[in-house]
Amino acid sequence: MRGLWLILGGLVSLPPYSSTSQAVCDYQTLIGDDENFCSRDLHVIYPDIGDVSCLYIPDCFDYPESLSKVWGHPRIKYAKSQPGLMYILIMVDPDAPNRYDPKYRFWRHWLVTDIPGQDLLIGNTLTGKVVSGYHRPNPPPFSGYHRYQFLLYLQPPGPSPSLTPNDEKFMGSWDVDNFVFRFNLGFPLAATQFMTMNPRQ
């Protein structure tokens, strides 16, 4: 099953990391396979910084630290959503503990079901069922950039998807493909990601 078709793509070279001046924010878009993962109609919006879809989080104004310690979950906007339909949102980190040895992929950061299409259409706070609460991106020190990926699915009729008891115990090494298969979700309607790293590098 293709399931997470682009998530499992090969490693690509990452830009060198350097601390950016606090006076200037250098917003860099993702490149290569990381950019190709992003759907242009799915937006991840943190009020303090704006739309971070397909971006590196810039190292200015304490954005990386605020992302990991202060900010709550983002607003999600999907321009093609339809009122009357329900959707499922998954947020994972495929790079735990780091991109070159991701033995804990996919670390689950958020799982929401029963999302009304109207919420996504206008980018409201999601009012669906929180199956797995939001965990802020918090890459370990000296682990390089981590991808934080968002997958949006149309929710099929029937019971709301749920986690297995074993999945509920541990966020890491989550079998996303199995979850998608068990509830017949098919391919994501849209996907996007941003990348960030711990300021201590």
BALUMRO-971245 format. One line per 10 residues: number of its first residue (from 1); for each residue x, y, z of N, C-alpha, C. Coordinates in nm, 2 decimals. Example, Ala and Ser with C-alpha at 12.3 -4.5 7.8 and 13.67 -1.06 7.14 Angstrom:
<nodes>
1) 1.32/-0.57/0.78/1.23/-0.45/0.78/1.32/-0.33/0.78  1.28/-0.22/0.71/1.37/-0.11/0.71/1.29/0.00/0.79 $
</nodes>
This chain:
<nodes>
1) 0.08/-0.12/0.00/0.00/0.00/0.00/0.09/0.12/0.00  0.05/0.22/-0.08/0.13/0.34/-0.09/0.12/0.42/0.03  -0.01/0.43/0.08/-0.03/0.50/0.21/0.04/0.63/0.22  0.15/0.64/0.28/0.22/0.76/0.31/0.32/0.79/0.20  0.28/0.79/0.08/0.36/0.78/-0.04/0.48/0.87/-0.04  0.47/0.99/-0.01/0.59/1.08/-0.01/0.66/1.09/0.12  0.59/1.05/0.23/0.66/1.07/0.36/0.79/0.99/0.36  0.78/0.87/0.30/0.90/0.78/0.31/1.00/0.80/0.21  1.00/0.92/0.14/1.10/0.95/0.04/1.24/0.95/0.10  1.33/0.95/0.01/1.47/0.94/0.05/1.52/1.07/0.11 $
11) 1.64/1.06/0.18/1.69/1.17/0.24/1.75/1.27/0.14  1.73/1.40/0.17/1.79/1.50/0.08/1.88/1.59/0.16  1.97/1.66/0.09/2.06/1.75/0.17/1.99/1.86/0.23  2.03/1.90/0.34/1.97/2.01/0.42/2.06/2.13/0.41  2.00/2.25/0.41/2.08/2.37/0.41/2.16/2.39/0.54  2.27/2.45/0.53/2.35/2.47/0.65/2.28/2.56/0.75  2.29/2.53/0.88/2.22/2.60/0.98/2.31/2.72/1.03  2.25/2.83/1.04/2.32/2.94/1.10/2.22/3.03/1.17  2.26/3.09/1.28/2.17/3.18/1.36/2.15/3.30/1.28  2.02/3.34/1.27/1.98/3.46/1.19/1.97/3.57/1.29 $
21) 2.01/3.69/1.24/1.99/3.81/1.32/1.85/3.83/1.37  1.84/3.87/1.50/1.71/3.89/1.56/1.63/4.00/1.49  1.70/4.09/1.42/1.64/4.20/1.35/1.57/4.16/1.22  1.62/4.05/1.16/1.57/4.02/1.03/1.53/3.87/1.03  1.41/3.84/0.97/1.37/3.70/0.96/1.39/3.66/0.81  1.46/3.55/0.79/1.49/3.50/0.66/1.40/3.38/0.64  1.28/3.40/0.57/1.19/3.29/0.55/1.23/3.21/0.43  1.27/3.09/0.45/1.32/3.00/0.34/1.22/2.89/0.32  1.18/2.87/0.19/1.09/2.77/0.15/1.17/2.63/0.14  1.10/2.52/0.16/1.16/2.39/0.15/1.20/2.37/0.00 $
31) 1.29/2.28/-0.02/1.34/2.25/-0.15/1.34/2.10/-0.18  1.35/2.06/-0.30/1.36/1.93/-0.35/1.24/1.84/-0.31  1.26/1.72/-0.26/1.16/1.63/-0.22/1.07/1.69/-0.11  1.14/1.76/-0.02/1.06/1.82/0.09/0.96/1.92/0.04  0.99/2.00/-0.06/0.90/2.09/-0.12/0.79/2.01/-0.20  0.83/1.91/-0.26/0.73/1.83/-0.34/0.62/1.76/-0.26  0.66/1.74/-0.13/0.56/1.68/-0.04/0.44/1.78/-0.01  0.46/1.90/-0.03/0.36/2.00/0.01/0.25/2.02/-0.09  0.12/2.02/-0.05/0.01/2.06/-0.13/-0.01/2.21/-0.11  -0.03/2.28/-0.21/-0.04/2.43/-0.20/-0.17/2.48/-0.14 $
41) -0.27/2.38/-0.12/-0.40/2.43/-0.07/-0.42/2.39/0.07  -0.32/2.34/0.14/-0.33/2.31/0.28/-0.24/2.40/0.36  -0.29/2.47/0.46/-0.22/2.57/0.53/-0.21/2.55/0.68  -0.10/2.57/0.74/-0.08/2.55/0.88/-0.04/2.69/0.93  -0.12/2.74/1.02/-0.11/2.88/1.06/-0.09/2.90/1.21  0.02/2.95/1.25/0.04/2.99/1.39/0.02/3.14/1.40  -0.06/3.19/1.49/-0.09/3.33/1.49/0.03/3.42/1.50  0.13/3.38/1.57/0.25/3.47/1.59/0.34/3.48/1.47  0.34/3.38/1.38/0.43/3.38/1.27/0.36/3.37/1.14  0.23/3.32/1.13/0.16/3.31/1.01/0.17/3.17/0.95 $
51) 0.15/3.16/0.82/0.15/3.03/0.75/0.29/2.98/0.74  0.31/2.86/0.80/0.44/2.80/0.80/0.45/2.68/0.70  0.35/2.66/0.62/0.34/2.55/0.53/0.46/2.56/0.43  0.54/2.45/0.42/0.65/2.43/0.33/0.76/2.53/0.36  0.78/2.57/0.49/0.89/2.66/0.53/0.98/2.60/0.63  1.10/2.65/0.63/1.19/2.63/0.75/1.15/2.74/0.85  1.13/2.70/0.98/1.10/2.80/1.08/1.23/2.88/1.10  1.22/3.01/1.08/1.34/3.10/1.09/1.38/3.11/1.24  1.51/3.12/1.26/1.57/3.14/1.39/1.58/3.29/1.42  1.46/3.35/1.44/1.46/3.49/1.49/1.33/3.51/1.57 $
61) 1.33/3.61/1.65/1.22/3.64/1.74/1.18/3.52/1.83  1.28/3.44/1.86/1.25/3.32/1.94/1.15/3.23/1.88  1.13/3.23/1.75/1.02/3.14/1.69/1.04/2.99/1.72  1.16/2.94/1.70/1.18/2.79/1.73/1.14/2.76/1.88  1.19/2.84/1.97/1.16/2.81/2.11/1.01/2.83/2.14  0.95/2.93/2.09/0.81/2.95/2.11/0.73/2.84/2.05  0.77/2.79/1.94/0.70/2.68/1.88/0.70/2.56/1.97  0.82/2.53/2.03/0.83/2.41/2.12/0.78/2.43/2.26  0.77/2.55/2.31/0.74/2.57/2.45/0.62/2.66/2.48  0.57/2.74/2.38/0.47/2.84/2.41/0.34/2.82/2.33 $
71) 0.36/2.82/2.20/0.24/2.82/2.11/0.16/2.70/2.13  0.03/2.72/2.12/-0.07/2.60/2.11/-0.07/2.55/1.97  -0.17/2.47/1.94/-0.18/2.41/1.81/-0.22/2.51/1.71  -0.18/2.49/1.58/-0.20/2.59/1.47/-0.35/2.58/1.42  -0.39/2.68/1.35/-0.51/2.67/1.27/-0.48/2.60/1.14  -0.57/2.52/1.09/-0.56/2.45/0.97/-0.66/2.50/0.87  -0.61/2.53/0.75/-0.71/2.58/0.64/-0.69/2.49/0.52  -0.80/2.45/0.46/-0.80/2.37/0.34/-0.91/2.43/0.25  -0.86/2.49/0.14/-0.96/2.57/0.06/-1.06/2.48/-0.01  -1.02/2.35/-0.03/-1.11/2.26/-0.11/-1.21/2.18/-0.02 $
81) -1.21/2.21/0.11/-1.30/2.13/0.20/-1.44/2.17/0.17  -1.53/2.07/0.20/-1.67/2.09/0.17/-1.75/2.09/0.30  -1.83/2.19/0.32/-1.93/2.19/0.44/-2.02/2.06/0.43  -2.04/2.00/0.54/-2.12/1.88/0.54/-2.04/1.75/0.54  -1.92/1.76/0.50/-1.83/1.64/0.51/-1.74/1.65/0.63  -1.69/1.54/0.67/-1.60/1.53/0.79/-1.46/1.49/0.74  -1.36/1.54/0.81/-1.22/1.52/0.78/-1.14/1.47/0.90  -1.02/1.41/0.87/-0.93/1.36/0.97/-0.79/1.43/0.94  -0.73/1.48/1.05/-0.60/1.54/1.04/-0.50/1.47/1.12  -0.39/1.44/1.06/-0.28/1.37/1.13/-0.15/1.46/1.13 $
91) -0.08/1.47/1.24/0.04/1.54/1.24/0.15/1.45/1.30  0.26/1.43/1.23/0.36/1.34/1.27/0.50/1.40/1.25  0.60/1.34/1.32/0.74/1.37/1.30/0.80/1.24/1.25  0.84/1.23/1.12/0.91/1.11/1.07/1.06/1.11/1.10  1.11/1.20/1.17/1.25/1.22/1.19/1.29/1.20/1.34  1.22/1.12/1.41/1.25/1.10/1.56/1.34/0.97/1.57  1.45/0.98/1.64/1.50/1.10/1.70/1.58/1.20/1.61  1.62/1.15/1.49/1.68/1.24/1.40/1.66/1.18/1.26  1.68/1.26/1.16/1.64/1.22/1.02/1.73/1.11/0.97  1.85/1.09/1.02/1.94/0.99/0.97/1.93/0.86/1.04 $
101) 1.86/0.85/1.15/1.83/0.73/1.23/1.69/0.74/1.29  1.59/0.74/1.20/1.45/0.76/1.25/1.39/0.64/1.31  1.45/0.59/1.42/1.40/0.46/1.47/1.26/0.48/1.54  1.22/0.60/1.57/1.09/0.62/1.63/0.99/0.68/1.54  1.02/0.68/1.41/0.92/0.73/1.32/0.80/0.65/1.33  0.68/0.69/1.31/0.64/0.83/1.30/0.59/0.87/1.44  0.65/0.98/1.50/0.61/1.03/1.63/0.48/1.11/1.61  0.38/1.07/1.68/0.25/1.13/1.67/0.24/1.26/1.75  0.21/1.36/1.68/0.19/1.49/1.75/0.05/1.54/1.76  -0.04/1.49/1.68/-0.18/1.54/1.68/-0.26/1.45/1.60 $
111) -0.38/1.41/1.64/-0.48/1.34/1.56/-0.62/1.38/1.60  -0.68/1.44/1.50/-0.82/1.49/1.52/-0.91/1.43/1.41  -1.02/1.38/1.45/-1.12/1.32/1.36/-1.25/1.40/1.37  -1.35/1.37/1.28/-1.48/1.44/1.29/-1.47/1.59/1.27  -1.37/1.63/1.19/-1.35/1.78/1.16/-1.46/1.82/1.06  -1.54/1.92/1.10/-1.64/1.97/1.00/-1.56/2.05/0.89  -1.61/2.02/0.77/-1.55/2.09/0.65/-1.55/2.24/0.66  -1.65/2.29/0.73/-1.66/2.44/0.74/-1.54/2.50/0.82  -1.49/2.42/0.92/-1.38/2.46/1.00/-1.25/2.48/0.91  -1.23/2.38/0.83/-1.12/2.39/0.74/-1.13/2.49/0.63 $
121) -1.25/2.51/0.59/-1.27/2.61/0.48/-1.23/2.75/0.52  -1.26/2.79/0.64/-1.23/2.92/0.68/-1.12/2.93/0.78  -1.06/2.82/0.81/-0.94/2.82/0.90/-0.97/2.84/1.04  -1.09/2.80/1.09/-1.12/2.81/1.23/-1.04/2.71/1.31  -1.04/2.73/1.45/-0.99/2.63/1.54/-1.08/2.50/1.51  -1.01/2.39/1.51/-1.08/2.27/1.48/-1.17/2.23/1.59  -1.30/2.19/1.56/-1.39/2.15/1.66/-1.42/2.00/1.65  -1.34/1.92/1.59/-1.36/1.78/1.58/-1.32/1.71/1.71  -1.31/1.58/1.70/-1.28/1.49/1.82/-1.13/1.48/1.82  -1.07/1.52/1.93/-0.93/1.51/1.95/-0.90/1.37/2.00 $
131) -0.84/1.28/1.92/-0.81/1.15/1.95/-0.67/1.14/2.02  -0.58/1.22/1.98/-0.45/1.24/2.04/-0.41/1.38/2.04  -0.40/1.43/2.17/-0.38/1.58/2.19/-0.26/1.63/2.12  -0.26/1.76/2.10/-0.15/1.83/2.03/-0.02/1.83/2.12  0.09/1.79/2.06/0.22/1.79/2.13/0.31/1.88/2.05  0.36/1.99/2.11/0.44/2.09/2.04/0.56/2.02/1.97  0.60/2.07/1.86/0.73/2.03/1.80/0.85/2.06/1.90  0.92/1.96/1.93/1.03/1.98/2.02/1.15/1.89/1.99  1.22/1.92/1.88/1.33/1.83/1.84/1.44/1.83/1.94  1.50/1.72/1.96/1.61/1.72/2.06/1.73/1.80/2.02 $
141) 1.81/1.85/2.11/1.93/1.93/2.07/2.02/1.84/1.99  2.09/1.91/1.89/2.19/1.84/1.81/2.13/1.73/1.72  2.00/1.74/1.69/1.94/1.64/1.61/1.91/1.69/1.47  1.95/1.81/1.44/1.93/1.87/1.30/1.78/1.90/1.28  1.75/1.93/1.16/1.61/1.96/1.12/1.52/1.84/1.13  1.40/1.87/1.18/1.29/1.77/1.18/1.18/1.82/1.09  1.12/1.72/1.02/1.00/1.76/0.94/0.87/1.73/1.03  0.78/1.83/1.03/0.65/1.81/1.10/0.55/1.81/0.99  0.49/1.69/0.97/0.40/1.67/0.85/0.26/1.66/0.89  0.17/1.72/0.80/0.03/1.72/0.82/-0.04/1.65/0.71 $
151) -0.12/1.55/0.74/-0.19/1.47/0.64/-0.34/1.49/0.67  -0.41/1.53/0.56/-0.56/1.55/0.57/-0.63/1.44/0.49  -0.73/1.38/0.55/-0.81/1.27/0.49/-0.95/1.30/0.50  -1.03/1.26/0.40/-1.17/1.26/0.40/-1.21/1.14/0.50  -1.30/1.17/0.59/-1.34/1.07/0.69/-1.46/0.99/0.63  -1.45/0.86/0.61/-1.56/0.78/0.55/-1.67/0.76/0.65  -1.79/0.73/0.60/-1.90/0.70/0.69/-1.87/0.59/0.79  -1.93/0.58/0.90/-1.91/0.48/1.00/-1.85/0.53/1.13  -1.81/0.44/1.22/-1.75/0.48/1.35/-1.63/0.57/1.33  -1.61/0.66/1.42/-1.49/0.75/1.42/-1.37/0.66/1.44 $
161) -1.26/0.69/1.36/-1.13/0.62/1.38/-1.08/0.64/1.52  -1.01/0.54/1.58/-0.96/0.55/1.71/-0.82/0.47/1.71  -0.75/0.50/1.82/-0.62/0.44/1.84/-0.63/0.30/1.91  -0.54/0.21/1.88/-0.54/0.09/1.96/-0.48/0.12/2.10  -0.52/0.03/2.20/-0.46/0.06/2.33/-0.31/0.07/2.33  -0.24/-0.01/2.25/-0.10/0.00/2.25/-0.05/0.14/2.19  -0.12/0.19/2.09/-0.08/0.32/2.03/-0.10/0.43/2.13  -0.20/0.42/2.22/-0.23/0.52/2.31/-0.12/0.53/2.42  -0.05/0.43/2.44/0.06/0.43/2.54/0.18/0.50/2.50  0.21/0.51/2.37/0.34/0.56/2.32/0.32/0.64/2.20 $
171) 0.38/0.76/2.19/0.36/0.84/2.07/0.45/0.80/1.96  0.57/0.74/1.99/0.67/0.71/1.89/0.64/0.58/1.82  0.70/0.56/1.70/0.69/0.44/1.62/0.55/0.41/1.59  0.47/0.51/1.56/0.33/0.49/1.53/0.32/0.44/1.39  0.24/0.33/1.37/0.22/0.27/1.24/0.11/0.34/1.17  0.14/0.45/1.10/0.04/0.53/1.04/-0.03/0.46/0.93  0.05/0.38/0.85/-0.01/0.30/0.74/-0.12/0.21/0.79  -0.09/0.15/0.91/-0.19/0.05/0.96/-0.32/0.13/1.00  -0.30/0.25/1.06/-0.42/0.33/1.10/-0.50/0.36/0.98  -0.43/0.41/0.87/-0.50/0.44/0.75/-0.57/0.32/0.69 $
181) -0.51/0.21/0.69/-0.57/0.08/0.63/-0.69/0.04/0.71  -0.68/0.04/0.85/-0.78/-0.01/0.93/-0.91/0.07/0.91  -0.90/0.19/0.88/-1.02/0.28/0.87/-1.05/0.32/0.73  -0.98/0.25/0.63/-1.01/0.27/0.49/-1.01/0.42/0.45  -0.90/0.49/0.49/-0.89/0.63/0.46/-0.84/0.66/0.32  -0.77/0.56/0.26/-0.72/0.59/0.13/-0.60/0.68/0.13  -0.59/0.76/0.02/-0.48/0.85/0.01/-0.52/0.99/0.07  -0.42/1.06/0.12/-0.45/1.19/0.18/-0.51/1.29/0.07  -0.60/1.37/0.11/-0.65/1.47/0.01/-0.54/1.58/-0.01  -0.47/1.60/0.10/-0.36/1.71/0.09/-0.26/1.68/0.20 $
191) -0.14/1.73/0.18/-0.04/1.71/0.28/0.06/1.83/0.28  0.11/1.87/0.39/0.21/1.97/0.39/0.30/1.95/0.51  0.41/2.03/0.52/0.50/2.01/0.63/0.58/2.14/0.65  0.63/2.16/0.77/0.74/2.26/0.80/0.85/2.19/0.86  0.97/2.26/0.87/1.08/2.20/0.93/1.14/2.30/1.03  1.19/2.24/1.14/1.25/2.32/1.25/1.35/2.24/1.32  1.44/2.31/1.39/1.54/2.24/1.47/1.55/2.31/1.61  1.61/2.23/1.70/1.63/2.29/1.83/1.74/2.40/1.82  1.72/2.52/1.88/1.82/2.62/1.87/1.95/2.58/1.92  1.96/2.48/2.01/2.09/2.43/2.06/2.15/2.33/1.96 $
201) 2.23/2.38/1.87/2.29/2.29/1.77/2.45/2.31/1.78 $
</nodes>
